[in-house]
Amino acid sequence: MSMPDRPFSLKFDAADEEVVRYRAVSSLAVAGLMAGLLSLLAMFATVLWLLPLAAVVLSGLALRRLAARGPELVGRPAALAGLLLGVTFLVAPPAEDLVYRRYLRQQARQFAQAWIDAVRDGAVYKAHHFMVDPLKRPYEEKDLVNFYRNNPTWQRALREFVKQPTMRTLFALGADAQIRYYATDDEGSQGPFDLVRQVYAVTYEDEQKRPTSFFITLAMKRSIEAGSGRACWTLARVEGGVRPAGW
């Protein structure tokens, strides 16, 4: 039995026609997504902040082109994902750096205040104790007096410390001096150390009972103890007679 000869036609509705129509993928959207995925590397090196910036630019251009060309291009989800990743990792490193620096300054101020308290109390041994790297201290704080008495090398270091003009002045003023935080002059890193320089105002009454002030700079460094992760601070240098910026 033969089939009747009759014209054969296909009818597509709008959805079927959309399925079979070729739609190019936006190369800008793909590039933006790839740059967004690589933007995680910006958390580890400042120079790689260009990656999230590139992700934002490429994804933004892709979305603009997709909007202009309509159904001819696909890739909007990829462009949006690239844009989101780019913005996230463009903001995250500076925010993390800001939080870290704030935390570092707060730790430095706490350490500096402990040293200032020792100076105002006239605790010479303890004040010098803060200037020795905690990882290299061969003694405990409770045994400071005996340790210095029995070690000529440390006795000489202590005498040099006390002979400094700034230290002689601070110990002479003692509890009569008010030593207050003024500003953070500098902060950064050098090898395994974090470095912080802070300025403090020293105020006392002169012979006429008039308040008089001068400034000192405390240069401090922080290292991290291997294993425990404990932060170890050392007072590297004390400078007197400084002029803070804008003073």
Buried (B, 14 or more C-beta within 10 A) or exposed (E): EEEEEEEEEEEEEEEEEEEEEEEEEBEBBBBBBBBBBBBBBBEEEEEBBEBBBBBBBBBBBBBEBBEEEEEEBEBBEBBBBBBBBBBBBBEBBEEEEEEEBEEBBEBBBEBBBBBBBBBBEEBBBBBBBBBBEBEEEEBEEEEBEEBBEEBEEBEEBBEEBEEBEBBEBBBEBEEEBBBEBBBBBEBEEEEEBBBBBBBBBBBBEEEEEEEEEBBBBBBBBBBBEEEEEEBBBBBBEBBBEBEEEEE
